[in-house]
Amino acid sequence: MSRALLEVAEDVARAAAAHVRVRRPEVFGPDAVSDVQGGRSAVTTKSTPTDPVTIVDTETEEVLRGLLAERRPGDAILGEEGGGSTGSTAGVRWVLDPIDGTVNFLYGIPAYAISVAAQVDGVSVAGVVVDVARDIVYSALRGGGATATESDGSTRKLSCNPVADVSLALVATGFGYGALRRTGQGRIIGELLPLIRDIRRIGSAALDLCMVASGAVDAHFEHGLSPWDWAAGSLIAEEAGAAVVLPLPTSSSGEGAVTVAVAPGIEREFLELLQTVGAMDPIPSD
């Protein structure tokens, strides 16, 4: 069943990415003439004034939900914009992020992704992340490894970096939208930065996790991710050899639990380092 779920995930994620590529220039390109599209504002906000959602986010989730309804009628769905199944994780649940990296998408920074995961009883068994701007499809099947398919159709197996010294680790992270959480995250970065190679803040947790899988970074950690942020990317990282620490599948961003993915050669040292600087503890929202 898992392979069939992966095929569905790849198909619907690719279709959603195609929609995003068409819609971004129409809504935010130089020829866009209105901030209202079809009676809906092109940009609104969610948790804080700095936390945007665009009309393309909501449209894209509608695309994903519509395709899943055709291919997998009756399955539960949890999506960033449309909500859904949170209390129960029994059976098959699709976990969707229509655009992970909305701020990047809004500003035209080419680092945003479609994330689609199929979970069975709360465990991700198939995951797909599409790097929309670069047209790279990251895929993983539990127990089947992880791959990246380039725009020319070539596919490569993913494997974490063979890094063995945590002081040489390149670490990706992200920040919440509330001031108090950001203050706590800033303190952690201040203590961690002198002990590693450097920090990268890409702006999309799904892509960060895929970067661990591909070896573009050596580790990723972030507080307050929702299931749609990590459900696909964490499986891709894990199937590429990473050690992962995940929130509960019923968790919410407000709880502030940490998500970690780290190359196996520095797993113990990196987790100990995070523990030392207090990064393994939750940072609840404001």
Residue pairs with C-beta under 8 A, 6 or more apart in sequence:
1 120
2 118
2 120
2 125
2 126
2 141
2 142
2 143
2 144
3 126
3 141
3 144
5 92
5 118
5 125
5 126
6 118
6 126
6 127
6 128
6 139
6 140
6 141
8 68
8 71
8 72
8 118
9 94
9 116
9 117
9 118
9 126
9 127
9 128
9 139
9 232
10 128
10 137
10 139
11 67
11 71
12 63
12 64
12 67
12 68
12 71
12 116
13 64
13 114
13 115
13 116
13 128
13 129
13 130
13 137
14 130
14 137
15 63
15 67
16 60
16 63
16 64
16 67
16 98
16 114
16 116
16 130
17 114
17 130
17 132
17 135
19 56
19 59
19 60
19 63
20 56
20 60
20 99
20 105
20 112
20 114
20 132
21 132
23 56
23 59
23 60
24 56
24 105
25 31
25 32
26 32
27 37
27 42
27 54
27 55
27 56
28 42
28 54
28 106
28 108
32 42
34 42
35 41
35 42
35 43
36 42
37 55
38 55
40 55
40 58
41 55
42 54
42 55
43 52
43 53
43 54
43 55
43 106
44 52
44 53
45 51
45 52
45 53
46 52
46 53
47 177
47 178
47 253
47 285
48 177
48 178
50 177
51 177
52 102
52 103
52 106
53 81
53 102
54 99
54 102
54 105
54 106
56 98
56 99
56 105
57 80
57 81
57 98
57 99
57 102
58 81
58 82
58 98
59 98
60 98
60 99
60 114
61 79
61 80
61 81
61 82
61 96
61 98
62 82
63 98
64 79
64 96
64 98
64 114
64 116
65 77
65 79
65 82
65 96
68 75
68 77
68 94
72 92
72 94
75 91
75 92
75 93
75 94
76 84
76 85
76 88
76 91
76 92
76 93
76 94
77 84
77 85
77 93
77 94
77 95
77 96
78 84
78 85
78 86
78 93
78 94
78 95
78 96
78 227
78 228
79 95
79 96
79 97
79 98
79 228
80 96
80 97
80 98
80 226
80 228
81 98
85 93
86 250
86 252
87 250
89 119
89 121
89 122
89 249
89 250
90 121
91 120
91 121
92 118
92 119
92 120
93 118
93 119
93 120
93 122
94 116
94 117
94 118
94 119
95 115
95 116
95 117
95 118
95 119
95 124
95 227
95 228
95 231
95 232
96 115
96 116
96 117
96 228
97 113
97 114
97 115
97 206
97 228
97 229
97 232
98 114
99 105
99 112
99 113
99 114
99 132
100 112
100 113
100 114
100 115
100 129
100 204
100 205
100 206
100 207
100 228
100 229
101 109
101 111
101 112
101 113
101 202
101 203
101 204
101 206
101 207
102 112
103 109
103 203
104 110
104 111
104 112
104 203
104 204
105 112
109 203
110 133
110 134
111 131
111 133
111 202
111 203
111 204
111 207
112 132
112 133
112 203
112 204
112 207
113 129
113 130
113 131
113 132
113 204
113 206
113 207
113 210
114 128
114 129
114 130
114 132
115 127
115 128
115 129
115 206
115 228
115 229
115 231
115 232
115 233
116 127
116 128
116 129
116 232
117 124
117 126
117 127
117 128
117 228
117 231
117 232
117 235
118 124
118 125
118 126
118 127
119 125
119 231
119 249
122 248
122 249
122 250
123 142
123 249
124 142
124 231
124 232
124 234
124 235
125 141
125 142
125 235
126 139
126 140
126 141
126 142
126 235
127 139
127 140
127 231
127 232
127 233
127 234
127 235
127 236
128 137
128 138
128 139
128 140
128 232
129 137
129 138
129 206
129 207
129 209
129 210
129 232
129 233
129 236
130 136
130 137
130 138
131 137
131 138
131 207
131 210
134 151
135 150
135 151
136 148
136 149
136 150
136 151
137 148
137 149
138 146
138 147
138 148
138 158
138 210
138 213
138 214
138 233
138 236
139 146
139 147
139 148
139 149
139 236
140 146
140 147
140 213
140 232
140 235
140 236
140 238
140 239
140 240
141 239
142 235
142 239
143 239
144 239
145 157
145 158
145 239
145 240
146 157
146 158
146 213
146 235
146 236
146 237
146 239
146 240
147 155
147 156
147 157
147 158
148 155
148 156
148 158
148 210
148 214
149 155
150 156
158 210
158 213
158 214
158 215
158 236
158 239
158 240
159 213
159 215
159 240
159 241
160 212
160 213
160 215
160 218
160 237
160 240
160 241
160 242
160 263
160 264
160 265
161 215
161 218
161 263
161 265
162 263
162 265
163 169
163 218
163 263
163 265
163 266
164 265
164 266
165 266
166 195
166 196
166 266
166 269
166 270
166 273
167 195
167 196
167 197
168 196
168 197
168 218
169 196
169 197
169 218
169 219
169 263
169 266
169 270
170 196
170 197
170 198
170 200
170 217
170 218
170 219
171 192
171 196
171 197
171 198
171 199
171 200
171 217
171 218
171 219
171 220
171 221
172 199
172 200
172 201
172 202
172 208
172 211
172 212
172 217
172 219
172 220
173 185
173 189
173 199
173 200
173 201
173 208
173 220
173 221
173 222
174 201
174 202
174 203
174 204
174 205
174 208
174 222
174 225
175 181
175 182
175 185
175 186
175 201
175 222
176 182
176 185
176 223
176 224
176 253
176 256
176 283
176 285
178 285
178 286
179 286
180 285
180 286
181 223
181 224
181 256
181 283
181 284
181 285
181 286
184 223
184 283
185 223
185 283
187 278
188 277
188 278
188 279
189 199
191 277
191 278
192 199
192 273
192 274
192 277
192 279
193 199
195 273
196 273
197 218
200 208
200 211
200 217
202 208
202 211
205 220
205 222
205 225
205 229
205 230
205 233
205 259
206 229
206 230
206 232
206 233
207 233
208 217
208 220
208 222
208 233
208 261
209 220
209 230
209 233
209 234
209 236
209 237
209 261
210 233
210 236
210 237
211 217
211 220
212 218
212 219
212 220
212 237
212 240
212 242
212 261
212 262
212 263
213 233
213 236
213 237
213 239
213 240
213 242
213 261
214 240
215 263
218 262
218 263
218 266
219 260
219 261
219 262
219 263
219 266
219 270
220 237
220 259
220 260
220 261
220 262
221 258
221 259
221 260
221 261
221 262
221 274
221 279
222 258
222 259
223 256
223 257
223 258
223 259
223 279
223 282
223 283
224 253
224 254
224 255
224 256
224 257
224 283
224 285
225 247
225 253
225 257
225 259
226 251
226 252
226 253
227 247
227 249
227 251
229 259
230 246
230 247
230 259
231 249
233 261
234 244
234 246
234 259
234 261
237 244
237 261
238 244
238 261
241 263
241 264
242 261
242 262
242 263
242 264
243 260
243 261
243 262
243 264
243 267
243 271
244 259
244 260
244 261
244 262
245 258
245 259
245 260
245 261
245 271
245 280
246 259
247 255
247 257
247 258
247 259
248 257
251 257
253 285
254 284
254 285
255 282
255 284
256 282
256 283
256 284
256 285
257 282
258 274
258 279
258 280
258 281
258 282
258 283
260 270
260 271
260 274
262 270
262 271
271 280
274 280
